[in-house]
Amino acid sequence: MADPSFPTLHIRPRQGWLNDPNGLCRIDGRYHVFFQYNPDAPIHSRVHWGHVSSTDLLHWQEHPVALAPRRGLIDGVGCWSGCIVDDGGVPTAVYTANPDHARNAVVAVARSDRSLIHWEQDESPVTGISAVLGLDEVRDPFVFVHECRRYAVQGSGQPSGPPRLLLYGCDDLTCWSELGTLLSTDDPIAAEVAAANIWECPNLVQVDGHWVLLVSLWHGPNGVRQLAGVRYLVGDLVAQGQGWVFKATSGGVVDEGPTFYAPQVLAEPDRTLLWGWAWELGRSDQQIAEAGWAGALTFPRELYVRDGALGTRPASELAALRLGRLAWQPSVPFQARAFELVAGGPVALRLVGDGADALVSSVDGTPADPARIFVDGSMVETFYRGASHTTRAYPTADSRWIVDGAAVTAYRLGGRVAD
């Protein structure tokens, strides 16, 4: 592809709009990643579910659109975020269906065979869910299992009020039972760490024996929408009535960069994987329209909990992207479409050209715990000391990268999303 800023190793179609990862699952040994997708234009409108799959987390095969808006039905203007449940051998998507406006969104289900290629979307919404007084918007169902029962959590809130997470019983995916509030800002740690008006895209998963809750922060002061990053809470599920409440014991930032939002997790027997959405940074509407694409998913990451803090690191499979050493010299400009830096000491990455010299990433690694910086077109992901930082930088045909640092090894990266 001619556009040097287009990420060729990350998940994203060649054209159109992409946002939240959805429906992460591994069915019959194959990973499936779905995502919010407008195939017609690089704008957030009439969102579908795009779909790719892989056996190795490296080579991704693109599939036809899985879920599509249906005019006049419950998802008439968009099939919004959700998850996939292997329901007695039937892969079942549980998603937010938007008929006309976010405040009227409902929960819908769709079913597929084991290929996850062909989907049948129900025409009626999930029953048992009623409007909650004081909550303007409820969305983004995430299903989890605890003590042999199946539950769902949804994010909610209002543009000028506090957020809340709602809990439901959903052993029957088409008929839910309301179980009250899982988490609110009455929890002092949640109130301090995750201040927002709406909590979006909740994920609840056990990592290293600890319950971890992820929420994406939506602010709406004065009617102006602002997406304000992602927070985690480590804590416990405490029985209350027929359901549970989440009691936080610690919390923090999931990713420290300016372009990370709406992640989703995939719990496997031996690890928990995470993908996030990286939005565009500093590109004008005209530039995006000319490029024809917007948004990408991050590389897969592994989560762990240590001393009450959530850590993240690149999925182990990503080392297989290395094609060999990249020749470079400190402070000497070079060109490369995709590369990785492994730093056993301080390292800084800059992008120069078109009269600009921009610092893209700066971090300290150690020989025992080296920092890693992945660059793929405009995607830049940095990992260090259990933290991550996702940002964007847009090389042109005349741009050059500069690395400042001594204890740095550079690798060319190769491969691409499969056709």
N, C-alpha and C positions, 0 to 999 in steps of 0.2 A: 504494500500500500504506500502511496506516495507521501501521505501526510506523516511527517516525522514525529508528530506528537501523539499519533494514534497508538494505544497500547496493544501490542500484538500477542503478548503472553497472558494477559489478563482476560477474564470473561467479559466480553461485550460484543454484540453484533456489529457489523460493519457500518450500519446506519441506524438512525433513530435515537430515541430517548431511553435511558436506563436509570432506574433507581433501586429501591430496596431488594436485597436478596430474599427469596421466599422458598418455602417448601423444601428445605435441605433434607435429603434423605439418602440412604444407601439401601437399595433394593436388589437382592440377588447378586450381591458383590459389585454393583455398579453405583457410583455416586451420581446423584441428580441435583442440579442447582437450577432453580427457577428464579425469576427476577421481574420486577416491574418494568414494563416495556411498552413504548409507543413505536411501532415499526414504521409509521407514516411520516414522522417529523421529530426533530430533536427538541421537543417541548413536552411538558407534563400534561397530557390530554389523552382521553380514551385509553387508559392504561390496560394492557394485556399482561399475561404471564408468558415471558420468554422462557426458553428451556435449553439447557446443555447437559451433557452427561459425560462421564469419564470413568475409566477403571483405575487410573493412577494419579489423579489430581493434577496432571500435567498436560495431557492431550485431551481437548474437549471437543466433542461432537455436537454441532448445532442441530436442533430439532425444530419442527414446526411449532408455532404458537400453541401453548397448552390451553389457556383460558382466554376468552375474548369477550369484550362487552357485547351485550345483546340489547338493542334498542327497545325501549318499552318494557323491559323486564327488570329484575331486581339489581342487576349489574349494568344498567343501561349506559352509564358514563364511565364505568371503570371496575375492573377486577383488582381490588387493592390487596394489601399485604395479608399474608397468612402462612400456614404451615401445611405439611403433609403427614398423615397418619397411616400406618400400615394396619388397616382395620380388618382383622381376621383374614388377612391375605389379599385384601382389596385396597390398593393405594387410594387414599381419599384426601383431597385438598379441602382445607377448611380456611375460608378467606373472607375478607370484608368485601361485600357487594355494595356498590354505590349506585343507587338508581338515578339520582339527580343532584344531591348535595351531601356533603359529609355528615351533616346533622341527621340525615335520614338513612344512614348506612345500616345494613343488616349483616348477619353472618350467613354465608352460603356454603354449600358443599358441592364437590364434583368428584367423580370416580373414574378410575382408569383400570386397564388390565396391568399385568406386571411389567409391561414395556414402558409405561408412563408416557406413551406417545399420543394415544387417542383418549379424549376426555369427554364425559357426559356431565353437563352442568345442570343441577336441579333448578326448576323454575320457581320453587317456593323457598323462603328462608328457613333457617333453623328456628324451631319453636321453643317456647319457654323463656324467652328473653324479653323483658319489658323495659321501657324507658325509665331512667333513674332521675329523680328530681335533682336539679342543680347541675346535671352533666349534659352539656350541649353536644359533645362528640364522643363516641365509643367505637373503638376499632382495633384491628391488628390481633386477631386471636392466635394464641400459642398454646398448644396442647401438651400436657406432661402427665406422667404417671407417678402416683405416690401411694404406697401401701396397697398396691394391687387395684387401685381405683384410678380412673381417668378424669382429669380436670382440664379446664381451659382458663386462661387469664387473658383479659383484654385491657388495653390502655384506655384512659378516658380523662376528661377534664372539660374546661371551658376557657375561651380566650382571655377572660379577665378573672378567673378564679383558680383554686388549687387543683392539682391533679389527683387521680385515684386509679388504683388497679382493682378490677372487678374479677371475682372468682366464680366459676360455674362447675357443676358436675356434668360430665359429658360421656358417660359410658355408652350412651346412645348418641352418636354424633349429630343426629337430626332433631333431637329433643333434649334441651339442656335444662338443668335446674339451677336457679340462682342461689349462690352461697354467700353473698355479701361482699365485703371489701377485703381484699388480700393485703393491700398496703395503702396508706394515705400519708399525708404530711404530719399526722399526729405522731408518727415515728420520728423522733428528733434527729436521728442520723440521716434518714431519707430527706427530711426537710432541709438539712444543712448541705448535704452532698448533691442532691438532685432537685433543686428548686426549679419549678417549671409551672406552666399553666395546663399543659397536657403531657402525660407520659405516653409516648408512642412505642410501638414495636417491643413490648415486653418479652423477655426470654427468661425462663426459670429452669435451672439445670443443676445437677450435682457435679461438682468438680473436686476431685481429690477428697471426697467425703464431706464436702461443704456445699450447702445450698448457695447458689450465686444467682442473683437477679440483675438483669440488664434492662435499662430504660433509656430511651432517646428523648431528649428534652425539646419540647415545643413551647415557645414563648409567643404570646400574642398581645403585647401591650399596645394600646391605642389602635387595635385592629391590624397591626403590622406583624406579619408572620416572621418568626426567626427560629431557625433550627440551631440549637445551642449545644451540640455534642452529645456524648453518650456517657452514662455513669453506671457503675456497678455497685451492688450492695452484697456483702457476704452476711449470712445470718442463718436463722432457723425457721422452720415451719412449726407453728404452735397450734394445736387443735382449738377450734372455737366453733361451738354448735356442731353443725354437720360438715363444716368446712375447716379452713385453715386461715391463719394470718401469718404474715412474714414479719419477723422481728430482726432488724438489722443489728449487726455487731460491729461492722466496719464498712467502708465504702471508698470510692475514688473514681478516677477518670479511666475510661477504657482505652482511649487513644488520644494523644496530646496534640494531634495535628488539626489543621483548620478545615479539612475536607472529609471527615469521617462521620458517618451517620447510619442509623437503622440496621445494625448488624443482626445476623441470625446465627444460632449455634446448631451444631449437629453432634449429638452425644453418641459416641461409639463405645464399645466395651472397654477399650484401653486408652481412650483419649477423648477430648472434646474439641471439635473444630469450630472455627468462626470465619465467616465472610462479612464484610461491610460494604456499604456504598460509598464511593468517592465521587463527590460532585465536582463540577467545574469551578475553577478559582480564577477570577479576574478576566475571563473571556466575556466579551460583549455578546449581546443577542445576535448582532450581525455576524460576528466571528463564528458563533455556534451554528447559525443558519448556513453559512458558507461551508463549514466543515461537514455538516450533515449528521453529526453525532454528538451526544452529550452523556456523561456519566460512565463509570466503570465499577466493577467489583474489585475489591482488594484480592491479593493472594490469600489462600487459606492459611489460617493461623491456629496454633495449638494454645489452649488455655491451661493454666495451673494455678493453684492457690498455695501461697507460702507466707507464713506468719500473718495470716489474716488479710493478705493483699492478693488481688488477682494479677497474675502475670500473663504475658503473651509472648510467643516466639513464632518464627516462621514454621510452617508445616515441614516435617523432615524431608518430604518428597522433593521440595524445591531445590535441594542441592543437586538433583539430577538435571537441572536446567543448565548447569555449567558446561560450556563447550571447550574451555581452556583458558589459560591466562590471557589477560588483556594487557598489552604493552602500554605503559604510561610513565610519565615522570611528574614529580611534584610541581605544581604551578604551571605545567605545560598544557595548553589546550589540546583536546582530542575529540573525535566524534565517535559515537557508538549508540546504536539504537536501544540496546538492552544490555545491562551489565549489573554486577553485584560487587560491592566493596565490603571487605572484611577487615576491620580495623582493630588492632591490638593496642591502640593509643588514640590520641585526639585525631579527628578527621573532619574536614569541611568540604562540602560539595557545592560548586558554583556553576551557574549557567551564564555564559557570556555571548554577546552578539547583538546586532541591531542597536548598538549604542548603549546596551545595558550590561550590568554585571550584578547578578542576583545571587545571594546566598540562599541555597535551597535546603541544605541540611548540615547541621554541625553537632557533633556528639563525641563523647569520650568512651572509647572501649578500653579493655584491658586484655593482656595476653590470656588470662584465665577465662575471661568472659568478653569476647570480642563483640563489637558493634557490627551490625550488618545493614547495609543500605542497598535496596533494590531499586533500579531504574528501568522503566519499560515505557518508552515514548514519554508521555507527560506524567506517568504515575511514578511517584517517589515514596517508598515505604522504608522507614528506618526502625530498627529494633535495637534496644540497648537496655541492659540491666532489668529485664522483665517488662519494660515499657515499649510502646510503639508510637510512631508519629507518621501520619499519612498526609501528604500534600501533593500539589500539582505544579509542574513547571513545563513550559511549552517550547521545546526546541523547534527551530526552523531549519531550512537547508543551510543557512549560514551560521548557525549556533555552534558553540563548542562547550564541552564540559571541562571543568578544572577541578582537580583534587588536590587539596593541601593536607599533607600528613605524611609521616614517615613509615610507621608500622602498618602499612595498608597493602593488602593483596586484592587485585581486581580480576574479575572473571567475566568473559563474554557469556551472555545467556542466549539460548536458542530454543526453537520449537515455536508452535503457534496453536491457536484454537483450531481444531480440526474441522474440515468441511463435513 
